[in-house]
């Protein structure tokens, strides 16, 4: 497929935004392949994702941002310009649980995730063999309460060494401190069971079983300093009954976690997510 450019736009809702953007692309002989927009009527904010072909476009890709800047200034836009042939560099964080990590590794290997997977960092050595088999660099960085800040500095050094654009917590069972969160604002995706905050702490599926829940789920969100309070990217649920024991709930929950995390990561990699405040707009794939 020919490479495309993606404009992710947000600004106060007003007349003429769509027309001005389309006119800019048409004026430079561009061909729009996908366009989607949304207005938040409460906040009065306009959002748009516009994708257009680079082949035959009248501006070099290095000139697009400056060429579009008069329109951005006119409407008070925030503009994020991406290119489909520049895949994001991704780093995965993992602990012992393998389901999310292995799912992402498989999807990457089969071409389902359009990214450049640079490194897997884990606080246990369990996944070294699978990473070696797939040819993915693996770094084992053990952590304890006494070494947490130093371990995170080492983690940031590894991520920086690989110039990582997106960090994915593939069931990484450590709380990231501000030094990591601040280094990757809205660039760290986490996954958790949707029992939070109802079932906090260890054994959430046992807690859910003991309460007789009828619905379980999973939530993927951007990590922030407020634990599990970041902007939500994707969610999914599954119905359960009194016949489901703890093992069954855990199995169903893990299935949901893998699906939801992959869905969120793909949306980010395909430049379909706009963050505003505590929320996101996720455009269709």
Residue, then its C-alpha position, 0 to 999 in steps of 0.5 A: x500500500x502507498x504511504x499515507x499521512x494522518x492528521x489528528x486535529x482538535x480545536x474549539x468547535x466552529x464553522x469551516x474547520x472541515x472545509x478548510x482541512x479538505x481544501x488544504x489537501x485538495x489544493x496540494x493535489x492530495x487524495x483523502x482515503x479516510x476522514x472521521x470527525x466528532x464533536x463533544x457538545x458538552x465541552x464544545x470541542x471538535x475532533x477529526x482524523x484525516x488520512x490522505x495519500x502521500x503519492x502525488x501530494x504537492x508538498x514534501x512530508x517535511x513541509x506538510x506541518x508548516x504548510x498547514x500551520x496557518x489553518x491550525x492557527x486560524x482555528x486554534x488547532x492542536x495538530x499531530x501529524x503521523x505517517x503510515x510508513x514510519x511504524x512506532x517503536x514499541x517496548x513491552x513490560x512484563x512480569x510472570x503472567x504470560x498471556x498478554x505478552x505472548x498474545x502481543x508477540x504473536x500478533x506482532x510476528x504475524x503482522x497484525x500489529x504495525x510496529x517496530x518491536x524493539x525490546x521486552x523488559x521484565x522483572x522476572x526472567x521467565x520470558x527470555x526463551x520465547x523472546x530469543x526464539x522470536x528474535x526480540x531483545x530481552x532485558x531482565x531488570x529485577x525489582x524490589x521496594x528498595x531498588x524500585x527507583x534505580x530499576x526504573x532508571x535502568x528501564x528508562x535507559x533501555x527504553x531510551x536506548x531503543x528510542x521507544x515511542x510506545x510502552x505497553x504494560x503487558x500485565x506488568x505487575x508493578x506500579x510505575x512512578x512519576x519518573x516513568x509516567x512523565x517520560x512517556x505522557x499518554x504513551x504508556x498503555x496498561x491493562x487491568x480487569x474491570x473489577x477495579x475499584x470494586x475488587x482491589x488487591x490480590x485475587x480479584x477473580x476470587x473476590x468477584x466469585x465470592x460476590x457472585x458477579x454476573x459480568x466481568x471485563x477488562x479495560x485498557x487505558x493510558x497510565x497516569x500518576x492516578x493509579x488505573x484512572x487514566x484515559x480509557x482506550x478500550x473495554x470489553x465484558x463477558x457475562x458469567x453465571x453461578x456455574x463459573x468457578x474461580x478458574x473459569x472466571x480467571x480464564x475468561x478474564x485473561x481472554x478479555x485482557x488479551x483482546x482488549x489490550x491488543x485492540x488498544x495497542x492497535x488503535x494507538x499504532x494506527x494513529x486513531x486515538x486522541x486524548x483530551x482531559x480524562x477521556x479519549x476519542x477513538x476513531x474507527x479502524 
